[in-house]
Amino acid sequence: MMKSEISSKKLEELIIKENDFLGFKRIKTDKTIENYEKAFRSYRAAILKNKCELKFRSEQITELNTKVDDLKKKVHLFKTKTLYY
């Protein structure tokens, strides 16, 4: 299972700063936005993958629960038959 969280440190790493002609650090908006978009696409893809996995596992659980119920019924019938024979 993948566990990820957006921490402030990780978000800070996405911000691109470059020196301007006076030597002051300035945020490069276009590059920073591009980095955020990539990060959010990655998180969105992970969420979709986990959502599909959850749906698949839920379907498996439902199917297995149905099988368990059927087996319980068979066991009950078998016990009933053996008691009367």
N, C-alpha and C positions, 0 to 999 in steps of 0.2 A: 504494500500500500504506500502510495506517495502522500506524504504530509508536507504541505508547504504553507507558508504564511508570508504575507507582505509585511516585512519589518521596516521600520523607519530607516535603518542602516541600508537595507537593500534598495529602498527607494532613493536614498541619497546617492547611491552609486550610479543610478540611472541619469543623474543630472550632469550634463557636460558643461564645464566651465573652461573658458579660454581667456587669456590676457588680451585686453584691448591695446590700442596704440599707446596708452598712458601707463600700461602695466597693471591696470585694475582687472580683477577677475570678473567676467561677465558670463551669464548663463547663455549658452547657445540654444535658443528656444527650439529651432527646427530639429537639431540632433537630440535634444532632451525629449521632445514629443515623440520622435521616432523610437527612442529607447523605451518609453512608456508604452507605446502601441505594441511593440514587440513583446514586452513583458506581459501585457494584458492578453494578447493573443495566446501566449503560452499558457497562462493561467486558465483561459477559457477552454483551450484544448484539453487541459488536464481535467477540468470540471466535466466536460462532455464525456471524456473517457471514463471517469469515475461514475458518471450517471449511467452510462451504458453497462458498466460492470455491475452496478447496483441493481439495475433492471434484470440483467441476466441471472444474478444470484437470487433475486426475489422470485423469479420464475422457477428456478431450481428448487427453492424451498417449498413453494406451493406444490410443485409436482411430487416432491418427496413426502410432504404431509399427506397428500392424497394416497400415495402408496402405503404409508404407515396406517392410515385409516382402513384401507382395503385389507391389509394384513391383519389388523385387529379384528375385523369382521370375520375373516377366514378362521382365525384362531378361535374366536368365540363359537363359530359354527362347528369347528372340529371338536371343541370341548363338549358342546351340547350333544353331538352325535355319539361321542365315546361314552358319555354318561348314560345314555339310553340304550346302548348295545351291550 
